[in-house]
Amino acid sequence: MNDQVHIDVIGVDGSKQFGCNLCSMLLGESVLLDAGSASMLSGQQQRNVEMVLLTHAHLDHVLELGFMVDAAVASRDEPLRVMGSKACLEIVRKHYMNDLIWPDFSRIKTSIGPALVYETIDDKKWFEIPGGITAWSEPVCHGAGARGFLLRSATGSILHTGDTGPTSSIWEKAAELNDLKLIIAEVSFPDQKTDIAIASNHLTSSLLEKELNKLNRPDIPVYAIHLKPWERHEIEKDITLRFGDRVVILQRGDRLEF
């Protein structure tokens, strides 16, 4: 029996332009990590998702959560669980699912109860999520209740930084894991725009290199996400120059396993 969990990349782009897909990754069949491109899942895939795990509440990570709930509300066997930090969920409830911008599906009753339930993450503790995965939530250097995650299956673990600028504690926690298989890290801007990256709490290739040095595990592969589409060419050059083939830029349709 294969106990590995697969990660299907639905979207990884750091903003919206023609041909771009905002951040969403399917963990197994039951967990969607961020909902920027949730509606790109098939109807059956959407119905199979039991939980949406949010890194934070910025629009590129929650944009299609409302469409996903709407599409499957009449056909789900259980309420959709939406999990995030307290600050993240407060923003979603107040500024998005508020019966003004979009219906408050937590108040819409169906035969199975509310269409949606919110679950607040306790930071710095392992907790179980569907699909045989345990997760660790760590505050990172970004707004809107941002968290990075350590995710563990029966065969290994991964680090997903979420959106972040330079930070420390998530790398310290990752260093404790002997079974760390891969790192998914944001690289939003090219090195020539480091000032903008720092001001907006994001990373460049050079800043990522400093972050990886905190972990000091050069054997672990790294996958880059959240590239700003209009900066992609320069970021690709920076990554190749600085990392060679160690850092791979993820694309829609890629699959990873841990």
Order of alpha helices (4+ residues) and beta strands (2+ residues): beta-beta-beta-alpha-beta-alpha-alpha-beta-alpha-beta-beta-beta-beta-beta-beta-beta-alpha-beta-alpha-alpha-beta-alpha-beta-beta
